[in-house]
Amino acid sequence: MLFPWLESDDRELEYLRKVAEVFLIHLLPPSYKGCSSVRHLLREIVACNGKSISHFTMDFLLVLNI
């Protein structure tokens, strides 16, 4: 059984957006935390890059098991 966030590409991207948002809230300096447009831009960059990294990692792990 797959994790719920891996059932579809859309759910995975939404999960990565939420994870990125939490990281950004904790890692950004206070002056940027209040700026939703900066957080949104960074969240999309992190989530989209995270999606390609996660797909690469999963593909790599699948190849190793063969």
Accessible surface in RSA format (square Angstrom, percent):
REM  Atomic radii and reference values for relative SASA: ProtOr
REM  Chains: A
REM  Algorithm: Lee & Richards
REM  Probe-radius: 1.40
REM  Slices: 20
REM RES _ NUM      All-atoms   Total-Side   Main-Chain    Non-polar    All polar
REM                ABS   REL    ABS   REL    ABS   REL    ABS   REL    ABS   REL
RES MET A   1   232.55 120.4 140.95  93.3  91.60 218.1 119.11 101.3 113.44 150.3
RES LEU A   2   108.46  60.4  99.95  71.5   8.51  21.4 101.48  71.3   6.98  18.8
RES PHE A   3   121.07  60.6 119.21  73.8   1.87   4.9 120.81  73.2   0.26   0.8
RES PRO A   4    66.45  48.4  66.30  60.4   0.15   0.5  66.45  54.9   0.00   0.0
RES TRP A   5    82.83  33.2  81.28  39.3   1.55   3.6  71.12  37.9  11.71  19.0
RES LEU A   6    55.85  31.1  41.03  29.4  14.82  37.2  41.57  29.2  14.27  38.4
RES GLU A   7   100.20  57.5  69.75  52.8  30.45  72.5  25.35  49.0  74.85  61.1
RES SER A   8    50.59  42.7  39.22  52.3  11.37  26.2  46.22  98.4   4.37   6.1
RES ASP A   9    86.36  60.5  80.72  80.3   5.63  13.3  20.47  48.2  65.89  65.7
RES ASP A  10   116.81  81.8 109.39 108.9   7.42  17.5  31.25  73.6  85.55  85.3
RES ARG A  11   117.38  49.3 112.55  57.4   4.83  11.5  42.37  57.9  75.01  45.5
RES GLU A  12    13.72   7.9  13.72  10.4   0.00   0.0   2.55   4.9  11.17   9.1
RES LEU A  13    34.38  19.1  34.38  24.6   0.00   0.0  34.38  24.1   0.00   0.0
RES GLU A  14    78.02  44.8  78.02  59.0   0.00   0.0  35.29  68.3  42.73  34.9
RES TYR A  15    82.09  38.3  79.49  45.2   2.60   6.8  49.18  37.0  32.90  40.6
RES LEU A  16    33.12  18.4  31.47  22.5   1.65   4.2  31.47  22.1   1.65   4.4
RES ARG A  17    64.25  27.0  64.11  32.7   0.14   0.3  10.42  14.2  53.83  32.6
RES LYS A  18   126.86  61.9 122.19  75.0   4.67  11.1  73.81  66.4  53.04  56.5
RES VAL A  19    49.36  32.5  46.02  41.7   3.34   8.0  49.36  42.9   0.00   0.0
RES ALA A  20     1.67   1.5   0.62   1.0   1.05   2.4   1.47   2.1   0.20   0.5
RES GLU A  21    34.96  20.1  34.96  26.4   0.00   0.0  27.07  52.4   7.89   6.4
RES VAL A  22    84.98  55.9  84.11  76.1   0.87   2.1  84.98  73.8   0.00   0.0
RES PHE A  23   117.27  58.7 117.27  72.6   0.00   0.0 117.27  71.1   0.00   0.0
RES LEU A  24    18.18  10.1  18.18  13.0   0.00   0.0  18.18  12.8   0.00   0.0
RES ILE A  25    73.41  41.8  72.91  54.3   0.49   1.2  72.91  52.5   0.49   1.3
RES HIS A  26   136.93  74.8 111.02  77.2  25.91  66.3  69.89  72.0  67.04  78.0
RES LEU A  27   135.18  75.3 106.77  76.4  28.41  71.4 108.85  76.4  26.33  70.8
RES LEU A  28    26.54  14.8  21.57  15.4   4.97  12.5  22.11  15.5   4.43  11.9
RES PRO A  29    64.60  47.1  58.00  52.9   6.61  24.0  64.58  53.3   0.02   0.2
RES PRO A  30   113.06  82.4  99.70  90.9  13.36  48.6 100.65  83.1  12.42  77.2
RES SER A  31    92.71  78.3  59.67  79.6  33.04  76.1  58.80 125.2  33.91  47.5
RES TYR A  32   107.15  50.0 107.15  61.0   0.00   0.0  58.57  44.0  48.58  59.9
RES LYS A  33    76.59  37.4  71.99  44.2   4.60  11.0  30.26  27.2  46.33  49.4
RES GLY A  34    70.48  86.9   0.00   N/A  70.48  86.9  41.58 114.1  28.90  64.7
RES CYS A  35    46.89  35.5  39.56  44.1   7.33  17.2  18.30  46.4  28.60  30.8
RES SER A  36    73.88  62.4  68.95  92.0   4.93  11.3  34.56  73.6  39.32  55.1
RES SER A  37    78.89  66.7  66.27  88.4  12.62  29.1  54.66 116.4  24.23  33.9
RES VAL A  38    45.59  30.0  43.70  39.6   1.89   4.6  45.59  39.6   0.00   0.0
RES ARG A  39    50.49  21.2  50.49  25.7   0.00   0.0   2.26   3.1  48.23  29.2
RES HIS A  40    96.00  52.5  94.75  65.9   1.26   3.2  64.26  66.2  31.74  36.9
RES LEU A  41   109.39  60.9 108.15  77.4   1.24   3.1 109.39  76.8   0.00   0.0
RES LEU A  42    56.06  31.2  56.06  40.1   0.00   0.0  56.06  39.4   0.00   0.0
RES ARG A  43    52.07  21.9  52.07  26.5   0.00   0.0   1.09   1.5  50.98  30.9
RES GLU A  44    38.82  22.3  38.39  29.0   0.43   1.0  27.67  53.5  11.15   9.1
RES ILE A  45    83.92  47.8  78.88  58.8   5.04  12.1  83.74  60.3   0.18   0.5
RES VAL A  46    70.27  46.2  65.76  59.5   4.51  10.9  68.84  59.8   1.43   3.9
RES ALA A  47     0.90   0.8   0.00   0.0   0.90   2.0   0.90   1.3   0.00   0.0
RES CYS A  48    67.14  50.8  58.67  65.4   8.48  19.9  26.94  68.3  40.20  43.3
RES ASN A  49    80.22  55.3  80.22  77.5   0.00   0.0  14.92  35.9  65.30  63.1
RES GLY A  50    18.77  23.1   0.00   N/A  18.77  23.1  16.80  46.1   1.97   4.4
RES LYS A  51    37.94  18.5  37.94  23.3   0.00   0.0  37.94  34.1   0.00   0.0
RES SER A  52    66.98  56.6  56.82  75.8  10.16  23.4  50.18 106.9  16.80  23.5
RES ILE A  53   111.20  63.3 109.20  81.4   2.00   4.8 111.20  80.1   0.00   0.0
RES SER A  54    32.88  27.8  27.46  36.6   5.42  12.5  32.71  69.6   0.17   0.2
RES HIS A  55    71.29  39.0  69.73  48.5   1.56   4.0  42.87  44.2  28.42  33.1
RES PHE A  56   141.42  70.8 136.81  84.7   4.61  12.0 140.50  85.2   0.92   2.6
RES THR A  57    59.00  42.0  57.50  58.3   1.51   3.6  45.81  61.5  13.19  19.9
RES MET A  58    94.35  48.9  94.31  62.4   0.04   0.1  72.88  62.0  21.47  28.4
RES ASP A  59    84.61  59.3  82.95  82.6   1.66   3.9  24.95  58.7  59.66  59.5
RES PHE A  60   104.67  52.4 100.24  62.1   4.44  11.5 104.22  63.2   0.46   1.3
RES LEU A  61    86.95  48.4  85.99  61.5   0.96   2.4  85.99  60.4   0.96   2.6
RES LEU A  62   107.13  59.7 105.99  75.8   1.14   2.9 105.99  74.4   1.14   3.1
RES VAL A  63   100.61  66.2  94.32  85.4   6.29  15.2  94.33  82.0   6.29  17.1
RES LEU A  64   110.70  61.6  83.63  59.8  27.06  68.0  86.43  60.7  24.26  65.3
RES ASN A  65   126.77  87.4  91.30  88.2  35.46  85.4  27.36  65.8  99.41  96.1
RES ILE A  66   182.17 103.7 126.44  94.2  55.72 134.3 149.38 107.6  32.79  89.0
END  Absolute sums over single chains surface
CHAIN  1 A     5262.0       4656.2        605.8       3688.5       1573.5
END  Absolute sums over all chains
TOTAL          5262.0       4656.2        605.8       3688.5       1573.5
